[in-house]
Amino acid sequence: MGTTARPGFDTETLRQGIEGHTASTLLQLYSDDAELRIVDHNTQPSHPKVLHGRDEIREMLEDVYGREMSHKLEQCVIQEDRAAFSESCQYPDGVRVLAESMVSLRDGKIVDQTMIQAWDEET
């Protein structure tokens, strides 16, 4: 009796997409029916921004990774059909953003993601 390896979540693609500012690379990690919830200062936990499917997620990724700013994958932990990762970003003027994501996986693709993000505010 043989075994078939289940496809795993590709952390190198995640790193390349985040640090290379490549929305199309990141989009490869999402299933067609993926859902992404974003919680931040503007979209609080009781009313998060929810993106449904790759087309809506693509628009957001193209916006974020098309901006003039640096992005770095800080950490990524994978356990069975779940993953969590941290991303730090910085705009040219020094404003920093930190995003933490928890994802559910199916066949190595993201099917559900909750992202909590915070950024520097002027004081």
Residue pairs with C-beta under 8 A, 6 or more apart in sequence:
6 107
6 108
7 107
7 108
8 78
8 108
9 29
9 78
9 83
9 105
9 108
9 109
9 110
10 28
10 29
10 108
11 76
11 78
13 25
13 26
13 28
13 29
14 26
14 29
14 73
14 76
14 85
15 73
15 76
16 22
16 25
17 23
17 25
17 26
17 28
17 29
17 65
18 26
18 65
18 71
18 72
18 73
18 87
19 71
19 72
19 73
21 65
21 66
21 71
22 65
23 58
23 61
23 62
23 64
23 65
23 66
26 61
26 65
27 54
27 57
27 58
27 61
29 109
29 110
30 54
30 57
30 109
30 110
31 54
31 106
31 107
31 109
31 110
31 111
32 53
32 54
33 53
33 111
34 53
34 54
34 57
34 109
34 110
34 111
34 112
34 113
35 50
35 51
35 52
35 53
35 111
35 112
35 113
36 50
36 51
36 56
36 57
36 60
36 113
36 114
36 115
37 48
37 49
37 50
37 51
37 113
37 114
37 115
38 48
38 49
38 50
38 51
38 60
38 115
38 117
39 45
39 48
39 114
39 115
39 116
39 117
40 116
40 117
40 118
40 119
41 118
41 119
41 121
42 49
43 49
48 114
51 57
51 59
51 60
65 71
67 91
68 91
68 92
69 89
69 90
69 91
69 92
69 97
70 89
70 90
71 87
71 88
71 89
72 87
72 88
72 89
73 85
73 86
73 87
74 85
74 86
74 87
74 88
75 84
75 85
75 86
76 83
76 84
76 85
76 86
77 83
77 84
77 85
81 104
81 105
81 106
82 102
82 103
82 104
82 105
83 102
83 103
83 105
83 110
84 100
84 101
84 102
84 103
85 100
85 101
85 103
86 98
86 99
86 100
86 101
87 98
87 99
87 100
87 101
88 96
88 97
88 98
88 99
89 96
89 97
89 98
89 99
90 96
90 97
91 97
94 120
95 119
95 120
96 119
96 120
97 117
97 118
97 119
97 120
98 117
98 118
98 119
99 115
99 116
99 117
100 115
100 116
100 117
101 113
101 114
101 115
101 116
102 113
102 114
103 110
103 111
103 112
103 113
103 114
104 110
104 111
104 112
104 113
105 111
